[in-house]
Amino acid sequence: MDQVKLLVVQFARQAIGATTRRVKHPLKLILRNRNHKSIDCAINNMLTHLPLFVSGEVTPGFKRGSKELGIPTANFPLEVVRSLPESFITGAYYGWANINNGEVHKMVMSVGWNPFYNNKEKSVETHILHNYNCDLYGNTLKICIVGFLRPERNFDSLEALITAIKADIEEAKLKLDSAENLKLRDDPFFTSDVKSCE
């Protein structure tokens, strides 16, 4: 677990020598459909953990992001996935990411089993809105999960899945442009002494 750092955030203060920082996040999500009352409670519980800072080594995934979807992803190893809070529900999220202390970019990410592909293992797949000029495997991925976009769901076709991901990307871009979310891009979490990969 040396390469895994999970930082749960709630009050803007860093504990000396610890890997946990807490920053209060006012984001609320209300689902109006009464059939989703339990989902609403789960989402609001999960939102108490945001923003959430996570760091780990990029590992090979299912190799579908680039080939089938045209949306490359950087994947965390299973120990990072298993380190997420239990209340963290599956779905699409948005936030900030960088590789090896490089420039911080907008990102969208999927947390879950990807029912369209019938995955047997839960995964965290991050699509960074930037074109990198090097192989990311083995490099350090740092992400700040800022907010929740939608619950995980299945799709009738590959085209429908791609359309949903592209809609997630556009929504994430808009949300991350808010003054509050832009501040998180400059968080000290993203600075370290590892070599940049741009």
Helices and strands as residue ranges (DSSP letters): E 5-8, E 13-14, E 21-22, G 34-36, H 37-47, E 52-57, I 65-69, E 74-75, H 78-83, E 91-99, E 105-112, E 123-128, E 140-151, H 158-176, H 179-185, G 188-190
